[in-house]
Amino acid sequence: MDLKNKTVWITGASSGIGRALVLDCASRGAKIVLSARNVAELKAVQAEAGLTAADSLIIPLDLKKYSAFGKEVQKVLKKFGAVDLLINNGGISQRALAHETQLGVYEELMAVNYFGNIALTLAVLPSMRARKNGAIAVISSVAGKLGTPLRSGYSASKFALDGFYEALRAENYRENIQVTMVFPGFVNTRVSVNARTADGKKQGVMDGAQAKGISAAECARQTVNAIVREKHEVYISGVREKFAVFMHRFFPGLFVKIIRKAKVT
């Protein structure tokens, strides 16, 4: 898959991995649709990537308000004619024990990370099926493959994405629609700063593990490489996270004992 002159729609594009994805895809000659809530930050990323009104479009989106995404899709199709690649990157994390977390926090996590994510996919999907061509990438998390303390709701939302998109991939194989699941580990972004605590407030501080994580640029580079190579899934992390996935898959009993004592922040 060559991204040159292809239309790539990226959510969560105002910062972190999303910003890095915009810069990477733009450098490969793609036309970019940038989405997030903060229009001023989106415009800054647009300018940083060297994008113009001719080769980019800003579509403000709040993933919690996912009932009207069809209107936004029509704006993109009117300007570019197609969405060749949708990268569902927007999301929020969590840092709270399950028994202390208010139900509203779980509702917000599912609304943003799951329902907002699949709602945009379902809004874009008919145009891809009609063309019998398209690609969808989902930025999940290693926490979407294994549950860790302080992330019960976050893990649940990411686990849900894995089930949905595995089914979607199988259903749309004959329509030539590619689905790539991306499972990052610790990435040096503000995701832990913005993570929801037990009462729904932002944590406000950077986790030590997050600060030592791989760069957003490296995560974006590996993500886009996996997409263009049509990979079904890719793990982008340090040795520690990959080891945890290995243990969870092949030695689940031992993993259960290890995760109890693991430092996850």
N, C-alpha and C positions, 0 to 999 in steps of 0.2 A: 504494500500500500504506500503510494507516494503522496505526501501531503501538499505538494505544490499546487496552488490554485484550488485546493479543496476547502470547503467550508467546515470549520471546526467550532463547535459551541462548547464553551467551558463555564461551568458554574463555580461559585466560590473564587472568582477570578481576580478579586481585589487585593489578595494578599497570600502569603504562604505558598503552598504547592500550586494553587490555582494561578497565582501571578507567574510562577516559574513555568507553568505549562503554557501560558500565553506567550512568554518570551521564547520558549523552545519551538512551539508550533509556528510562530511568526517567522523565526529564523529559517524555517524549512519552506517558507513561501506560502503558508496557508492564509486563508481569509478567516478572521476570527470574530466570533460573537462572544462578547464578554458579559457575564451575568453575576450579580451579587446585589446586596441592598444599597451599598454606598456608591452613588454615582460619581462623586468627586474622586474617590479612590480608583474607580474603574477608568476614569478619564486619565488619571496619572499613569496607570499601567498601560493603557492604550498608547500614550505618548512615549513612554519608556520603550515599548516594543517597536516604535517607529511605524505604527499603524495609522492609516488615514480613514476618512469617511468613505473612501472608495473600497477599501479592503477590510473594513471592520464595522461592527455595529454593537452599540451598548444597549442591552436589554435588562433593565433593573428587575430583579426577582427576589422575593422573599419566599423561601422554600416552605415556610409555614402556611402560606396562603396559596395553596396549590390547585384551587378549583378552576382557575381561569387561564391555565398555561396554554391552552389551545390558541388564544388570541395572540400570545407572544410568538408562537410557532409560525403563525400566518405572517407576522411582520418579517421574520427571518426568511421565509420562503419567498415573500414578495421581493426582497432585496437581492437574495442570492440564488433563489431557485431550488435549493436543496440544502439539507444538512447531511454532509458526508460522514461526519464524526461527531458524536455527542460524548463529552467527557463529564460525567456526573461527579463533581469533586466537592461541592459544598456540603458542610456538615458541622456539627458541634460534638464535643467530647464531654466527659463526666469525671469527677473526682469526688466520690462519696460512697459510703457504705450503704448497702441495699436497705438495711433496716432503719436507717436514718433519713432516707430520701423520700421526699414528698412525691405523691403520684403525679402531680403536675409536671415534675421534672421528666419523668418517664414519658409522659405524653408529648412534651416538647422534643425530646430526643427522637421519638418515633416519627413525629410530624416532619421534622427537618431531615433526618438521616434516611428515613425509609419512604414515607408517603410523598414527600416533596420530590425525592429522587425518582421514584417510579412514575410519579405523575407526569414529570417532564418527559421521561422515556415514552410513556404511553401516548403523549401528545405528539411526539416526533415520529413514532413508529409507523403510522399509516403512510406517511410520505416515503419512508424507506421501503416499506413493503410494496408500494405502488411502483417504485423504481427498480425493485429487486436488487437493491444495493444499499449498503450503509454499514457503519460500525458504531458500537456503543462501548465506552469504557467506564468502569465504576471504580472510584478510589475508595476502597474499603479499609481494612486495617488487619494487622495480625490478630487484633482483638476480635475480629470477625471469624476467626478460626479456633480460638481458644478463649475461655472466659478468665479474666484476671480480677483480683480485688480492686475495688473503687470504680469499676467500669461496668457494672451489671447491666444498666440500661443501654450504654454505648455498645457493648458487646452484642446485646440482644438485637439492636437495630442493624448492626453489621452482619450478624448471622442471618437475619431475615433477607437482606440484600442478596446474599450468596444463594439462597434457595430460589428466590424470584428469578435471578438472572441465569441460573443454570437451566431452569425450565424455559425461560425466554429463548435462550440459545438453541435449545433442542427444537422448539416450536418453529423457529424462523430459519432453520438451516437451509431449506429449499428456496428461501427468499434471499439468500446470499447476504445475510446480516451477521456480522461478526460481533461477538461479545468478549471483551477482555476484562477480567477481574484483577484488580491491583491490590495487593496486601502490603502496605508499608508498615515498618516498625516505627521506631522513634525517629522523627524528622525534626530538625531544628526550626520550628515555626512557633507561632503564638497559640497553638491549639490548646496547650495546657493552661495558658493564661486565661483563655476564654472558656475553659471547661466549666460546666455547671456543678455547683456544690449541692448539698442536700436540700437547701431551700431555694435553689434555682439561681442564686447569684453566681457571678463569675469568680473563679478561684483567684485570679488577679496576680498570680506568681508563676514563674517558669519552673517546671519540674527539672531536677538535675539531669535525669535521663534524657529528657527532651532537648536540653541545652547541648548535650553531648551527641545527639543524633546526627544522621547524615544531613547534608544540606538539601534545601528544597529544590535547588537547581539539579542536583544529582538524582533526586527522586523523580523529578520531571523528565530528565533525560532517559532514565531507565524505563519509565512509564511509556513515553512516546515510542521508544525503540521496540517495546513489547507489542504495542498496538500495530506499528507498521509491519512487524514480523508475524502478525495475526496470531499471537499467543492467546491461549484460553485464560491463563492466569499467570501472575508473576509475583514473587515475594521480593520486596525491596527493603532490606534491613541489614543490621549488623549480625554478627555471628550469634550473639545472645538470643535474639528473637527467632532466628532460623533454627537454633537448637531447641527452643521451646516448642516450635511447631513440630519438629521431628519427634520429640519426646511425647507430645500429645497424641500424635498419630500412631506411633509404634510401641510406646511404653506408657499407656494411659494411667496405669496404677502408680507408677513412679512419678509421673507428671503431677498427679493430684497431691502428692507429698511435697514436691518441690515448690509448687505455686503457692502453697500456704505461707512459705517463708520468703518468697521472692520479693525483691525490692522493685516495685512497679511504677515508681515516680522519680 
